[in-house]
Structure formats: C-alpha cells, structure tokens
Amino acid sequence: MRAFPAAPLPGPLTGPVADSNGAGDAFVSGFLYGTVRGRSLEECVRLGAAAGAHACTVAGTHESPITESALPATFSR
C-alpha cells in the first residue's frame, strides 16, 4: 500500500471548493489519461488528483471538465 498526497486547492487554474460531486469520476479520468499515455503510476495518480481537484470547483453536478491542455499544466505544479 502506498499513500499519495491530494492535489492542492484552490490554485490558479481552479476556483474555490464548491462541491465534491464527480471528483471520483474525474480522478479516474485523469488517471486513465496518464495510463494510456504510458505515464508512471505516480504521474497517473497526480493527474487523477489534479482532475478530481478541478471537479471540486464546480457546484453540484454541473459539467466543467478540465481540458486536456490544462491537465498537464495543473499536474506540473
């Protein structure tokens, strides 16, 4: 078992925490994004955490997915 830190919030690409609905799905999406691109486990987890953190900035179940171009920028922080 390994522990990974959560992505920081808020940041320059995200707003204040509004709701955690969809954060798990967003995490999986970010993780899979890294997986299909051959990234390491650590990178995949960080990409997933960044996508999940972004999802927490949207109220309720409104959709506002992180863009492909913003994900790597968020990941590099």
WOTAJO-V957528 format. One record per residue. N is the residue number from 0. OMEGA is omega in degrees with one decimal (999 if undefined). Layout:
# WOTAJO-V957528
{{N OMEGA} {N OMEGA}}
This chain:
# WOTAJO-V957528
{{0 179.1} {1 177.7} {2 177.5} {3 -179.9} {4 174.6} {5 175.8} {6 -179.4} {7 175.5} {8 -19.0} {9 178.8} {10 -177.0} {11 -179.9} {12 -177.4} {13 178.1} {14 179.2} {15 179.3} {16 -178.7} {17 -174.9} {18 -179.3} {19 176.9} {20 177.3} {21 -177.8} {22 179.1} {23 177.3} {24 178.7} {25 177.4} {26 -179.5} {27 179.4} {28 178.2} {29 178.6} {30 179.8} {31 175.4} {32 178.6} {33 -178.7} {34 -177.7} {35 176.8} {36 174.5} {37 179.8} {38 178.1} {39 177.6} {40 -179.0} {41 178.8} {42 179.2} {43 178.5} {44 179.3} {45 176.1} {46 177.2} {47 179.2} {48 178.4} {49 178.9} {50 178.0} {51 178.0} {52 177.7} {53 -179.5} {54 -179.5} {55 -179.3} {56 -178.3} {57 -179.0} {58 175.3} {59 -177.8} {60 175.8} {61 -178.6} {62 174.6} {63 -175.6} {64 175.2} {65 -178.2} {66 179.3} {67 -179.9} {68 180.0} {69 -177.4} {70 177.6} {71 178.5} {72 177.3} {73 -178.9} {74 -174.5} {75 179.6} {76 999}}
